[in-house]
Every structure is written in structure tokens, then in C-alpha cells.
């Protein structure tokens, strides 16, 4: 009976040491947070739908986006007053390809 109590205590001590090792590991070598890693460019999407001028001439309704890091302005045609691309003829989801609209010289700000 005495040996089974010693064995139980030894196993409980081993489990306690293992749990302490698992619990203390994040404090000794914490994992870096990458939620705001900065890899993606910050994009601002202008609220509403605007008339966009196409490079080959003509106009189309669409959304305007601005890359806040580079100042590039892009238009994404929606083809309708809706804020997302759609076609009256096709029920499948549509893909809107960017139209370069211009660029803001953000480097000149504050000079």
C-alpha cells in the first residue's frame, strides 16, 4: 500500500512539473503578434459610387479607392449605382478590374 501511494505522488508531481513547463513557456519566449504587421498597403474606399472616366473614353459608375501609402487613386467599375459589381444579364458574381485614375503627391505634404 505504501508503494502505490509513493507511485501516485510521483506521477502527480510529474504531471505538475509538466503543466508548469507548459504554462511558463509563453513567459520565457513569447510569440510575436502579427495582427498589425504592416505588410498590406492601407487602402481607403471612398463612400458612395462615382462616375469614372475610362482610359479608352467613356464613363462608367464605380467605387474610388486611394492607396494611403503611395497616393495612387484607382476606380473599380460597378456598372450600376450599387456599391458592388453586378450585371443585369448575368446572375454570377462579377469581378471589377481596377482603372488607374491618378496619383496624389503625398510626399509634398508638410513641406
DSSP file (Angstrom, degrees, kcal/mol; ACC not computed):
  #  RESIDUE AA STRUCTURE BP1 BP2  ACC     N-H-->O    O-->H-N    N-H-->O    O-->H-N    TCO  KAPPA ALPHA  PHI   PSI    X-CA   Y-CA   Z-CA
    1    1 A X     >        0   0    0      0, 0.0     4,-1.5     0, 0.0     5,-0.1   0.000 360.0 360.0 360.0 -37.6    0.0    0.0    0.0
    2    2 A X  H  >  +     0   0    0      1,-0.2     4,-1.8     2,-0.2     5,-0.1   0.867 360.0  52.4 -64.9 -36.9    2.9    2.3    0.8
    3    3 A X  H  > S+     0   0    0      1,-0.2     4,-2.4     2,-0.2    -1,-0.2   0.869 105.8  52.9 -69.9 -36.3    4.4    1.8   -2.6
    4    4 A X  H  > S+     0   0    0      2,-0.2     4,-2.3     1,-0.2    -1,-0.2   0.862 108.4  51.1 -68.5 -33.3    1.2    2.7   -4.5
    5    5 A X  H  X S+     0   0    0     -4,-1.5     4,-2.5     2,-0.2    -1,-0.2   0.904 110.9  48.3 -66.8 -41.6    0.9    6.0   -2.6
    6    6 A X  H  X S+     0   0    0     -4,-1.8     4,-2.4     2,-0.2    -2,-0.2   0.908 112.0  49.4 -64.2 -41.4    4.5    6.8   -3.5
    7    7 A X  H  X S+     0   0    0     -4,-2.4     4,-2.5     2,-0.2    -2,-0.2   0.917 111.5  49.0 -64.3 -43.2    3.9    6.0   -7.1
    8    8 A X  H  X S+     0   0    0     -4,-2.3     4,-2.5     1,-0.2    -2,-0.2   0.924 112.5  47.8 -61.8 -45.0    0.7    8.1   -7.2
    9    9 A X  H  X S+     0   0    0     -4,-2.5     4,-2.3     2,-0.2    -1,-0.2   0.885 111.2  51.1 -64.0 -39.0    2.6   11.0   -5.6
   10   10 A X  H  X S+     0   0    0     -4,-2.4     4,-2.3     2,-0.2    -2,-0.2   0.918 111.7  46.9 -65.1 -43.3    5.4   10.7   -8.1
   11   11 A X  H  X S+     0   0    0     -4,-2.5     4,-2.4     2,-0.2    -2,-0.2   0.901 112.2  50.0 -66.0 -40.4    3.0   10.7  -11.1
   12   12 A X  H  X S+     0   0    0     -4,-2.5     4,-2.3     2,-0.2    -1,-0.2   0.892 110.8  49.9 -64.1 -38.8    1.2   13.7   -9.7
   13   13 A X  H  X S+     0   0    0     -4,-2.3     4,-2.4     2,-0.2    -2,-0.2   0.903 110.3  50.4 -65.1 -40.9    4.5   15.5   -9.2
   14   14 A X  H  X S+     0   0    0     -4,-2.3     4,-2.3     2,-0.2    -2,-0.2   0.912 111.3  48.2 -63.2 -43.1    5.5   14.7  -12.8
   15   15 A X  H  X S+     0   0    0     -4,-2.4     4,-2.4     2,-0.2    -2,-0.2   0.908 111.2  50.9 -63.5 -41.9    2.1   16.0  -14.1
   16   16 A X  H  X S+     0   0    0     -4,-2.3     4,-2.2     2,-0.2    -2,-0.2   0.909 110.6  48.4 -63.2 -42.5    2.5   19.2  -12.0
   17   17 A X  H  X S+     0   0    0     -4,-2.4     4,-2.3     2,-0.2    -1,-0.2   0.906 111.7  50.2 -64.4 -41.6    6.0   19.8  -13.4
   18   18 A X  H  X S+     0   0    0     -4,-2.3     4,-2.1     1,-0.2    -2,-0.2   0.910 111.1  48.6 -64.1 -41.7    4.8   19.2  -17.0
   19   19 A X  H  X S+     0   0    0     -4,-2.4     4,-2.4     2,-0.2    -1,-0.2   0.889 110.6  50.7 -65.8 -38.7    1.9   21.6  -16.5
   20   20 A X  H  X S+     0   0    0     -4,-2.2     4,-2.2     2,-0.2    -1,-0.2   0.909 109.5  51.3 -63.8 -41.2    4.2   24.3  -15.0
   21   21 A X  H  X S+     0   0    0     -4,-2.3     4,-1.1     1,-0.2    -2,-0.2   0.903 112.2  46.3 -62.8 -40.8    6.6   23.9  -18.0
   22   22 A X  H  X S+     0   0    0     -4,-2.1     4,-0.5     1,-0.2    -2,-0.2   0.904 114.9  47.0 -67.1 -40.5    3.7   24.3  -20.5
   23   23 A X  H  < S+     0   0    0     -4,-2.4     4,-0.3     1,-0.2     3,-0.2   0.812 113.0  47.0 -73.0 -30.5    2.4   27.4  -18.6
   24   24 A X  H >X S+     0   0    0     -4,-2.2     4,-1.5     1,-0.2     3,-0.8   0.672  90.0  83.3 -87.9 -16.6    5.7   29.2  -18.2
   25   25 A X  H 3X S+     0   0    0     -4,-1.1     4,-2.4     1,-0.2     3,-0.3   0.888  87.5  53.0 -57.6 -43.9    6.9   28.8  -21.8
   26   26 A X  H 3< S+     0   0    0     -4,-0.5    -1,-0.2    -3,-0.2    -2,-0.1   0.798 109.2  51.2 -63.2 -25.4    4.9   31.8  -23.2
   27   27 A X  H <4 S+     0   0    0     -3,-0.8     3,-0.3    -4,-0.3    -1,-0.2   0.821 112.2  45.1 -78.5 -31.2    6.5   34.0  -20.5
   28   28 A X  H  < S+     0   0    0     -4,-1.5     2,-0.3    -3,-0.3    -2,-0.2   0.890 134.3  11.3 -80.4 -40.5   10.1   32.9  -21.3
   29   29 A X  S  < S-     0   0    0     -4,-2.4    -1,-0.2    -5,-0.2    -2,-0.1  -0.689  81.7-161.5-138.4  83.8    9.8   33.1  -25.1
   30   30 A X        -     0   0    0     -3,-0.3     2,-0.4    -2,-0.3    -3,-0.1  -0.333  22.7-116.3 -68.6 147.3    6.6   35.0  -26.2
   31   31 A X        -     0   0    0      1,-0.1    -1,-0.1    -5,-0.0     2,-0.0  -0.693  35.3-113.9 -81.2 129.5    5.3   34.6  -29.7
   32   32 A X        -     0   0    0     -2,-0.4     2,-0.4     1,-0.1    -1,-0.1  -0.348  26.7-118.3 -67.0 145.7    5.3   38.0  -31.6
   33   33 A X        +     0   0    0      1,-0.1     3,-0.1     3,-0.0    -1,-0.1  -0.679  29.6 179.3 -83.2 133.8    2.0   39.5  -32.5
   34   34 A X    >   +     0   0    0     -2,-0.4     3,-1.1     1,-0.1     4,-0.1   0.149  48.5 109.8-120.7  17.3    1.5   39.9  -36.3
   35   35 A X  T 3  S+     0   0    0      1,-0.3     3,-0.2     2,-0.1    -1,-0.1   0.852  93.8  29.9 -63.1 -33.3   -2.0   41.3  -36.3
   36   36 A X  T 3  S+     0   0    0      1,-0.1    -1,-0.3    -3,-0.1    -3,-0.0  -0.461  75.8 146.1-121.2  58.8   -0.6   44.7  -37.5
   37   37 A X    <   -     0   0    0     -3,-1.1    -1,-0.1    -2,-0.1    -2,-0.1   0.727  54.8-132.2 -71.6 -20.9    2.4   43.5  -39.4
   38   38 A X        +     0   0    0     -3,-0.2    -1,-0.1    -4,-0.1     4,-0.1   0.641  67.4 126.2  82.1  13.1    2.1   46.3  -41.9
   39   39 A X        +     0   0    0      2,-0.1     2,-0.3     0, 0.0    -3,-0.0   0.879  58.6  67.6 -72.1 -37.4    2.5   44.1  -44.9
   40   40 A X  S    S-     0   0    0      1,-0.1     2,-0.2     3,-0.0    -2,-0.0  -0.596  88.9-115.7 -87.0 144.3   -0.6   45.3  -46.7
   41   41 A X        -     0   0    0     -2,-0.3     2,-0.5     1,-0.1    -2,-0.1  -0.541  34.5-109.5 -73.0 140.9   -0.9   48.8  -48.0
   42   42 A X        -     0   0    0     -2,-0.2    26,-2.6    -4,-0.1    27,-0.5  -0.611  38.7-164.1 -73.7 124.5   -3.6   50.9  -46.3
   43   43 A X  E     -A   67   0A   0     -2,-0.5     2,-0.5    24,-0.2    24,-0.2  -0.926   9.2-156.9-114.2 131.3   -6.5   51.4  -48.7
   44   44 A X  E     -A   66   0A   0     22,-2.9    22,-2.6    -2,-0.5     2,-0.6  -0.933   6.6-155.4-106.1 127.5   -9.2   54.0  -48.3
   45   45 A X  E     -A   65   0A   0     -2,-0.5    20,-0.2    20,-0.2     2,-0.2  -0.913  19.0-130.5-103.8 116.6  -12.5   53.2  -50.1
   46   46 A X        -     0   0    0     18,-2.8    18,-0.4    -2,-0.6     2,-0.1  -0.446  27.7-113.9 -65.7 130.1  -14.5   56.4  -50.8
   47   47 A X  S    S+     0   0    0     -2,-0.2    -1,-0.1    16,-0.1     2,-0.1  -0.378  78.3  21.9 -65.7 144.5  -18.1   56.1  -49.7
   48   48 A X  S    S-     0   0    0     -3,-0.1     2,-0.4    -2,-0.1    16,-0.3  -0.264  90.6 -75.5  94.2 178.2  -20.6   56.2  -52.5
   49   49 A X        -     0   0    0     14,-0.1     2,-0.3    -2,-0.1    14,-0.2  -0.955  45.6-169.0-120.0 137.5  -20.5   55.5  -56.2
   50   50 A X  E     -B   62   0A   0     12,-3.2    12,-2.3    -2,-0.4     2,-0.6  -0.826  31.6 -99.9-126.1 160.6  -18.9   57.9  -58.7
   51   51 A X  E     -B   61   0A   0     -2,-0.3     2,-0.4    10,-0.2    10,-0.2  -0.730  43.1-158.4 -79.6 119.9  -18.8   58.4  -62.4
   52   52 A X  E     -B   60   0A   0      8,-3.7     8,-2.1    -2,-0.6     2,-0.6  -0.812  11.9-132.8-103.2 140.4  -15.3   57.1  -63.5
   53   53 A X  E     -B   59   0A   0     -2,-0.4     6,-0.2     6,-0.2     2,-0.2  -0.820  22.4-139.6 -91.5 124.7  -13.6   58.1  -66.8
   54   54 A X    >   -     0   0    0      4,-2.3     3,-1.8    -2,-0.6     4,-0.1  -0.578  14.0-124.8 -83.6 146.6  -12.3   55.1  -68.6
   55   55 A X  T 3  S+     0   0    0      1,-0.3    -1,-0.1    -2,-0.2     3,-0.1   0.840 111.8  50.7 -60.1 -33.9   -8.9   55.4  -70.3
   56   56 A X  T 3  S-     0   0    0      1,-0.3    -1,-0.3     2,-0.0     2,-0.1   0.346 127.9 -89.8 -86.6   9.1  -10.3   54.4  -73.7
   57   57 A X  S <  S+     0   0    0     -3,-1.8    -1,-0.3     1,-0.2     2,-0.1  -0.030  84.2  75.8  99.7 155.0  -13.0   57.0  -73.4
   58   58 A X        -     0   0    0     -3,-0.1    -4,-2.3    -4,-0.1     2,-0.3  -0.273  66.3-100.4  96.9 173.2  -16.5   56.9  -71.9
   59   59 A X  E     -B   53   0A   0     -6,-0.2     2,-0.3    -2,-0.1    -6,-0.2  -0.949  28.7-179.4-135.4 154.1  -17.7   56.8  -68.4
   60   60 A X  E     -B   52   0A   0     -8,-2.1    -8,-3.7    -2,-0.3     2,-0.2  -0.989  32.3-107.3-150.8 148.0  -18.9   54.2  -66.0
   61   61 A X  E     +B   51   0A   0     -2,-0.3    17,-2.5   -10,-0.2    18,-1.8  -0.519  56.6 132.1 -74.7 144.7  -20.2   54.2  -62.4
   62   62 A X  E     -BC  50  77A   0    -12,-2.3   -12,-3.2    15,-0.3     2,-0.3  -0.991  52.5 -79.2-174.8 178.4  -17.9   52.7  -59.8
   63   63 A X  E     - C   0  76A   0     13,-2.4    13,-3.0    -2,-0.3     2,-0.4  -0.676  35.0-140.7 -94.3 148.5  -16.1   52.9  -56.5
   64   64 A X  E     - C   0  75A   0    -18,-0.4   -18,-2.8   -16,-0.3     2,-0.3  -0.939  18.6-174.1-112.7 131.9  -13.0   55.0  -55.9
   65   65 A X  E     -AC  45  74A   0      9,-3.1     9,-2.6    -2,-0.4     2,-0.4  -0.931   9.1-157.2-123.9 150.3  -10.1   53.8  -53.8
   66   66 A X  E     -AC  44  73A   0    -22,-2.6   -22,-2.9    -2,-0.3     2,-0.8  -0.995  16.0-138.0-128.0 127.4   -6.9   55.6  -52.6
   67   67 A X  E  >  -A   43   0A   0      5,-2.8     4,-2.9    -2,-0.4     5,-0.2  -0.768  16.5-158.2 -80.3 112.2   -3.7   53.8  -51.6
   68   68 A X  T  4 S+     0   0    0    -26,-2.6    -1,-0.2    -2,-0.8   -25,-0.1   0.628  86.5  51.0 -72.9 -12.8   -2.8   55.9  -48.5
   69   69 A X  T  4 S+     0   0    0    -27,-0.5    -1,-0.2     3,-0.1   -26,-0.1   0.863 126.0  20.4 -88.3 -41.1    0.9   54.9  -48.7
   70   70 A X  T  4 S-     0   0    0      2,-0.1    36,-0.3    36,-0.0    -2,-0.2   0.675  94.8-126.2-102.9 -20.5    1.6   55.7  -52.4
   71   71 A X     <  +     0   0    0     -4,-2.9    33,-2.9     1,-0.3     2,-0.2   0.480  54.1 153.3  86.1   2.6   -1.2   58.1  -53.2
   72   72 A X  E     - D   0 103A   0     31,-0.3    -5,-2.8    -5,-0.2     2,-0.5  -0.449  32.7-150.5 -69.2 136.5   -2.4   56.1  -56.2
   73   73 A X  E     -CD  66 102A   0     29,-3.0    28,-2.9    -7,-0.2    29,-1.3  -0.934  16.5-177.5-111.7 129.0   -6.1   56.5  -57.0
   74   74 A X  E     -CD  65 100A   0     -9,-2.6    -9,-3.1    -2,-0.5     2,-0.4  -0.951  15.3-148.6-127.3 144.9   -8.0   53.6  -58.6
   75   75 A X  E     -CD  64  99A   0     24,-2.8    24,-2.7    -2,-0.4     2,-0.6  -0.929   4.4-160.1-111.5 138.9  -11.5   53.3  -59.8
   76   76 A X  E     -CD  63  98A   0    -13,-3.0   -13,-2.4    -2,-0.4    22,-0.2  -0.939  21.3-132.8-118.4 107.5  -13.4   50.0  -59.7
   77   77 A X  E     +C   62   0A   0     20,-0.7   -15,-0.3    -2,-0.6     8,-0.1  -0.317  26.2 176.6 -62.2 135.2  -16.3   49.9  -62.1
   78   78 A X        -     0   0    0    -17,-2.5     8,-1.7     2,-0.2   -16,-0.2   0.609  31.5-140.4-107.5 -22.4  -19.6   48.6  -60.7
   79   79 A X  S    S+     0   0    0    -18,-1.8     2,-0.3     6,-0.1   -17,-0.1   0.453  76.9  45.2  78.2  -1.0  -21.7   49.2  -63.8
   80   80 A X  S    S-     0   0    0      2,-0.3    -2,-0.2   -19,-0.2    -1,-0.1  -0.942 100.7 -90.1-158.1 173.2  -24.7   50.4  -61.7
   81   81 A X  S    S+     0   0    0     -2,-0.3     2,-0.1    -3,-0.1   -32,-0.1   0.563  92.9 107.3 -70.5  -5.2  -25.4   52.6  -58.7
   82   82 A X  S    S-     0   0    0      2,-0.1    -2,-0.3     1,-0.1     4,-0.1  -0.412  79.8-124.7 -71.3 150.7  -24.9   49.6  -56.4
   83   83 A X  S    S+     0   0    0     -2,-0.1     2,-0.3     2,-0.1    -1,-0.1   0.370  91.5  56.3 -80.1   7.8  -21.6   49.6  -54.4
   84   84 A X  S    S-     0   0    0     -6,-0.1     2,-0.2   -22,-0.0    -2,-0.1  -0.952  98.1 -90.5-135.4 155.0  -20.6   46.2  -55.8
   85   85 A X        +     0   0    0     -2,-0.3     9,-0.7     9,-0.2     2,-0.3  -0.436  55.8 158.3 -68.9 133.2  -20.0   45.0  -59.3
   86   86 A X        -     0   0    0     -8,-1.7     2,-0.4    -2,-0.2     5,-0.1  -0.992  30.5-147.1-151.9 157.5  -23.1   43.4  -60.9
   87   87 A X        -     0   0    0      3,-0.6     3,-0.2    -2,-0.3    -8,-0.1  -0.991  10.8-150.0-126.7 134.8  -24.5   42.7  -64.3
   88   88 A X  S    S+     0   0    0     -2,-0.4    -1,-0.1     1,-0.2     3,-0.1   0.761 100.8  50.6 -70.2 -24.3  -28.2   42.7  -65.1
   89   89 A X  S    S+     0   0    0      1,-0.1     2,-0.4    -3,-0.1    -1,-0.2   0.705 110.7  46.9 -87.4 -21.6  -27.6   40.0  -67.8
   90   90 A X        -     0   0    0     -3,-0.2    -3,-0.6     2,-0.1    -1,-0.1  -0.975  56.5-160.2-130.3 133.7  -25.7   37.5  -65.6
   91   91 A X        +     0   0    0     -2,-0.4    -1,-0.1    -5,-0.1     2,-0.1   0.544  64.6 103.2 -88.6  -6.8  -26.5   36.2  -62.1
   92   92 A X  S    S-     0   0    0      1,-0.1    -5,-0.3    -6,-0.0    -2,-0.1  -0.423  88.6 -90.1 -73.1 150.9  -22.9   35.1  -61.4
   93   93 A X        -     0   0    0     -2,-0.1     2,-0.2    -7,-0.1    -1,-0.1  -0.369  47.0-137.1 -59.6 137.7  -20.7   37.2  -59.2
   94   94 A X        -     0   0    0     -9,-0.7     2,-0.5    -3,-0.1    -9,-0.2  -0.643   3.1-138.8 -98.9 154.4  -18.8   39.8  -61.2
   95   95 A X        -     0   0    0     -2,-0.2     2,-0.5    -9,-0.0    -9,-0.1  -0.963  12.7-151.3-113.5 127.2  -15.1   40.8  -60.9
   96   96 A X        -     0   0    0     -2,-0.5     2,-0.3   -11,-0.1   -18,-0.1  -0.872   9.7-149.4-100.6 124.2  -14.3   44.5  -61.2
   97   97 A X        -     0   0    0     -2,-0.5   -20,-0.7     1,-0.1   -22,-0.0  -0.743  26.0-103.3 -96.2 141.8  -10.8   45.3  -62.6
   98   98 A X  E     -D   76   0A   0     -2,-0.3     2,-0.5   -22,-0.2   -22,-0.2  -0.276  24.4-156.1 -68.1 142.8   -9.1   48.5  -61.5
   99   99 A X  E     -D   75   0A   0    -24,-2.7   -24,-2.8   -45,-0.0     2,-0.3  -0.986  24.2-123.5-114.6 121.3   -8.8   51.6  -63.7
  100  100 A X  E     +D   74   0A   0     -2,-0.5   -26,-0.2   -26,-0.2     3,-0.1  -0.511  33.5 174.5 -67.0 126.9   -5.9   53.9  -62.8
  101  101 A X  E     -     0   0A   0    -28,-2.9     2,-0.3     1,-0.4   -27,-0.2   0.677  49.0 -78.2-106.5 -24.5   -7.3   57.3  -62.1
  102  102 A X  E     -D   73   0A   0    -29,-1.3   -29,-3.0     2,-0.0    -1,-0.4  -0.981  42.4 -92.7 153.7-164.6   -4.3   59.3  -61.0
  103  103 A X  E     -D   72   0A   0     -2,-0.3     2,-0.4   -31,-0.3   -31,-0.3  -0.989  15.7-136.9-152.2 138.4   -2.0   59.8  -58.0
  104  104 A X        -     0   0    0    -33,-2.9     2,-1.8    -2,-0.3     3,-0.2  -0.822  25.2-128.9 -91.5 135.1   -1.8   62.2  -55.1
  105  105 A X    >   +     0   0    0     -2,-0.4     3,-1.5     1,-0.2     4,-0.3  -0.582  37.8 169.0 -82.7  78.7    1.8   63.5  -54.4
  106  106 A X  G >   +     0   0    0     -2,-1.8     3,-1.1   -36,-0.3    -1,-0.2   0.735  67.1  69.5 -66.7 -22.3    1.7   62.6  -50.7
  107  107 A X  G 3  S+     0   0    0      1,-0.2    -1,-0.3    -3,-0.2    -2,-0.1   0.725  92.5  58.9 -67.8 -21.0    5.4   63.3  -50.4
  108  108 A X  G X  S+     0   0    0     -3,-1.5     3,-1.4     2,-0.1     2,-0.2   0.578  79.7 108.5 -84.6  -9.4    4.8   67.0  -50.9
  109  109 A X  T <  S+     0   0    0     -3,-1.1    -3,-0.0    -4,-0.3     0, 0.0  -0.502  84.1  16.5 -70.5 131.5    2.5   67.2  -47.8
  110  110 A X  T 3         0   0    0     -2,-0.2    -1,-0.2     1,-0.0    -2,-0.1   0.528 360.0 360.0  87.0   6.9    4.1   69.1  -44.9
  111  111 A X    <         0   0    0     -3,-1.4    -2,-0.1     0, 0.0    -3,-0.0   0.467 360.0 360.0 -86.9 360.0    6.9   70.7  -47.0
